[in-house]
Amino acid sequence: QRMKLNLATISFHGLRVQVLLWTILPLTILLIVFSLTGISGHQASMHALAAEENSRLVVALAKVISLQANYYALQSQIKLSEVPIDALELDQVVEIEHPDVVVTVALIDRHGNVLFNRGGVVPSGQAILSWPGVPQALMGEKGIVFEPETGEGDLIAYAPVPSTDWILVIREPWHSLTVPLLRFEQATPLILLTAIIISLLILFFGLRFVVQPLHELGIQTSQIGQGNFEAASKPVGGV
């Protein structure tokens, strides 16, 4: 048992093992740190891009709905508040589709009445007034809010419809907005491959120019100790 322990200690402290630890361990730690920080930065940038896209979208759609309502009221010679929602053809105006993703679009008045709803289910009655984004839009604000209700969070964009007492709310999983963009995960295999190649090159350099020459030097030292002084004339190379 003592002999096995000594052999294990010698093998662990051997130069070959230490060269492997000197090269693999730092690169592995560096790769892990780079991956974690890269993914974190990627997620943050995707949040910002998704927020900017939906923020512009909800404002644009709100303006289109306002123009549709004003045009119909002017053409029909009626008040803007008397414009029927069905006449605005909102199914075509707010057509937003993402594969395998439910996008909720809701047009709500200041009393909490859902005038139009497409996609997901929205609360009914007074509960809609406390729905994320609705209180802010009722105060005349426009913007976005992240709701961590689902596994990866929903992005809610809201805006008041100009010249009306309506508000528009668009809600969808934020990750669905990043599909057309270049994802960080697509570059991960290339990063890993590069790290592996660099690691192999460093290992080859260490074994070829450090470990192997020292091994040859050890053999020559043993030969010299046995009286073979000619072994000293053979170069071992390396660094």
Buried (B, 14 or more C-beta within 10 A) or exposed (E): EEEEEEEEEEEEEEEBEEBBEBBEEEBEEEBEEEBEEBEEEBBEEBBEBBBEBBBEBBBEBBBBBBBBBBEBBEEEEEEBEEBEBEEBEBEEBBEBEBEEBEBBBBBBBEEBEBBBBBBEEBBEEEEBBEBBBBEBBBEEEBBBBBBEEEEEBBBBBBBBBBEBEBBBBBBBBBBBBBEEEEEBEEEEEEBEEEBEEEBEEBBEEBBEEBBBBBBBBEEBEEBEEEEEEEBEEEEEEBE
